[in-house]
């Protein structure tokens, strides 16, 4: 629905610009013929037809916006109503009152009427062009006083200049009519000047969009407080001498993210070493690619730990020139362990190492990946599974990609690779030769993980199954389903459980990626079942109701609005591209949500773009309250990555219980790299790290 309405709106606005532009040319021509008294009737009729065509298009635009309001809600039209409607309606009223009365067939044309006709119609054309440019290049997602007055003031200024221009031109034409050559030369000069100015502005904008050599990740002008108490921003230094602009709460001393670590001492329960290195690998698809790997394999080694373990992971960079980090996706680690280059650490360059230490306080299926140039490095293979088993579990029986006794625990990554034949989807298993052989009667847990940016749709054929967990959190009383497809956004995970039957079971991606198939059987044999799957399972209607950690009856300390938009073309860090915006801005101008420890926070996420967005908040899990104004009907959902589809509005909530500065971004990592990235910050927290060429830190 959203794509259809916004697409129709774009077509109507484009048509409106064309119609009013042509009508403006006809009105301009009417100025010349009126003093010669030849062709007046023909040009007057052309102007009149153009005016009414423009009115009809404007009326249709209004109908589309009204439908969008009643089907999608206020957040999808608020900028259209507050900012754009006046830019179209006021000039239309100007035309109706100033031009139409003089366009009747028998009305005598006077210099005054010609000025009214030309100035009003050209103002209407300017308004339509301004609205189209806002939709394409500078969407005012959440209109403020500046946006609701600035563009209108620009249009009023244009109207005044057009009035003065046409009044002068009418006087000149009246006193000394110009020949065709003079008109052509003048229009050529005006067009050339306009082109020169446009090119100059574009070059200035391109240069101005370039990021500085060194830049902090958060900026005080972007702070939002969600209706809670505002916290003054100050320049402060912590005891390491780090300087930062931060919200300062009370008299508490500043603390650096570098000090918000896990335990620095004590014998770890689990210790791992991961070496980032380049290696040529062969994919299951048969393609050979140069991958960036951990310990020479893709996915990287599967790390299996237990709830309550003190985990130590040493990252060594052998030959990844850009540097690497480790981010623990979905694990609420202390801020210093979060692995975001330029925010919680410096990237680990070739020959260097970095050690992460933290206690795991949760269970479930998680994963790790580099957060240095993540849109490139994750795609190249720098990722792996991080499995946290309950305290009572036996590490030798599950979670390692092996079968043990009557249980099998198998992790499957869906990943996209760039190959000579184009982008290819692959299903990665830790140990294919063993994990595809499963004895009938075995209780199987498939941990489905999407390490690709693109959303993946999985089908499981040959057995009834349950979705036991999503993003590592258990589903309450999951029902048994068959012939249901599972839609997992970038970064998301589903745990699927079933009992292995006598016949083969096929795991496959949807029909567009039919080559990505895994067959599980008792002997490693069996033909793949790649028939079309059934309806997609709706996680908000799955499982049984149960008390949620947070519900919408709670009293929230802060409430934020996050509007996701697309900018069809914009200049970003020195290049032009399709951009992805939050609240009408791209990083580093996106909002920074300020919270205090202990706050109960609600966020409304509105997706007004044509793409789905898996939004991932670091360091916290969110509880889904509602989708499109309707509460969930099944099990409570606790997620770290919320897949928001076009036209959807989610309300989610979380407890602010992990102090630091945290990223919140789209996990279509290319979207994050093109603007859709923001931050959550607590008072009194500083960071000594910066992004940019000077530091070499580039998190996205």
C-alpha positions, 0 to 999 in steps of 0.5 A: 500500500505504501509503495503504491500511494507514494509512487502515485504521489511521485507521479502526480507531483512530477506531472504537476511540475510539468503541467504548471511549467508548460502553463507558465511558458504559455502564460509567458507567451501570452504576455507577448501576443497580447500587445500584438493582438494576434493569437491571444485567444489561442494562448489564453485557452492554452493557459486556461486548460493548463490551469484546470489540468493543474487543479485536477492534479492537485486535487488528485494529490490531495486524495492520495494523501487523504487515503494515506492518512486513513490507511497508514496514519498521521506519521506518513502524511504529516510532512505533506500536510504541514510543509507541502500542502501550503506550498501547493494550496496557497499558490493555487488560491493565488492562481484562482483569484489572480489568473482565472478571472482574466482568462475568460474568453471575452476579458480584455487583457491589460498590463496588470492582468498579464502580470497577475496571470504570469506571476501567479502561475509561475509561483504555482510552478515554483511551489510544485517544483519545491515540493517535488524537490523535498520529496526527492532530496530533502524530506522533512520527516518530522516537521519543526517550526523552521521547516514549516516556515522556511520553505513557505518563506522561500516561496513567498520570496519567489512570488515577490521576485516573480511579481517584480520581474513580470511587471518590469517585463510587461512594461518593456514589452509594452514600450518596445516589443522585442523580436524573436532573436532578442527573446532567444538570446535573453532566454538562452542567457537566463537558462545558461545562468541557471545551469551555471548556478545549479552546477556550482551549487551541486559542487559546493554541496558535494564538497560540503558533504565530505566528512572531516578528517576526525569526527566524534560519533555524537553531537549535541545539536542532535540530542533528543530527550523524549519528553523526559528531563533535558540534560545540559550538554557540556564539554567535559574531561574524564580522568583519562583526559578524554574531551567530549561533548556529552549530556551531563547528569547531576554531579556525577563524574564523567566516565569513558566508554573505555572504562565500561568494561567487563571484569579485567581480572579472574580466570575466564570460563571460556577463552578463544582466539580469533585471527582475521585473515584473507583466504580463498574459499570454495562456496557450496554453490561451487564458486571460488571467492577471496574471503576475509575470515576468522581462523581461515574459515567462513563462518568463523569458529562457532563459540559456545559458552554458558550463561554466567560464563566469564568469556575472553576472546582475543582478536588478532588481525593478520592481514586485513588492511582496513582493520577489524573489530568484534561486535557481539550482535544481540549480546548485552555486553558492557559498552567497552566490549561492544566492538564499534570502531570509533565509538567503543574502541579503535579498529585493530590494524594488521599485526595488532590484537585486542582482548574482549572480556565479559560475563554472559547474562543471557542465553540463546543464538547470537553471532559476532561480526566485525564493526569496522567498515561492516557493510564490506567486512561482514559481506566478505566473511568476517562473522561467526556464531556465538551460542550461549547455552543455559547453565544446566546444559552440557557443552558436549551435547549441544551447540557445537554443530554436532549430534549427541545422543538423541539431540542435534544442534545445528547452526545455519547461516544464510549469506550473500556472496559476490561472485563472477555470476553476480550475488549468490546466496549460500547456506553455511553449516559449521560441519556439513559432512556430519551435521547433514546426517541426523538419526531418525527420532533425534530432537533437532534444533536448527539455529537459523541466522541471517548474516546477509543484509538482505532479508531471507525467507526460509522454508523447512519441508518434510516435517512439522516444526516449532519456532522455539526462539527468536533473536535468542529469546524463547517463544512461550508455548510455540505451536507446531506448524507445517508449510510455513515460511520464516522471514528473517531480516538482516542480523536476525535469528530463529531457532527451529526445533523438530523431531527428525523423521525417517525421510529427508528434511529440506531447508531452503531459501525462497524460490529466487535463491533455489540453489541455497538448499540443505538436505538432512537425512539419516544417511546423507542422501536424499533429494532436495524438496524445493517446492514453493512454501506456504504463508509467512509465519507472523511472529506477532501472532505465534505462540501463546500469550504470557506476561511481558517484561514491559507492556503498554500500560507501563508509565514511560519516562521517555518516548521517542519517534524514529521515522525511517525515510529514503532520499532518492538522491543526495550528496553524502561524504563526497559522493552522490547516492540514494540515501537512507534517513532517520527523522529526515536526516542522515548520519552524523545529523541523525538524532541521538536519544538521551536516556538516564539509567533506570528509565523506561523508554518507548520508541515508535518506529515508522517506516515510510521508505520502500525498503524494509529495515531491520533496526538493531539497537546495541546493548539492549533488547526491546519488547514489542508492544504493538504493530500498526497500532495493534498489540501482539496476539501471541507470545511476547517478543523480545528482540535485538533486531526489529524488522520494520517493513514498508508502511509499518509502525512498531512500538517497542520498549526497553529498560535503560540499564546498560550505561554507555554510548550505543549505536542504533542502525539498520542492519541492511549494512549498506543502509547504515553506511548511507546514513541510517545510523544513530545513537543512544547515550547516557549522561556523563559518558564520554568516548576518546575515539573518533571516526574519519581518515585521521583515526582510520575508524569507519564503523559502517 
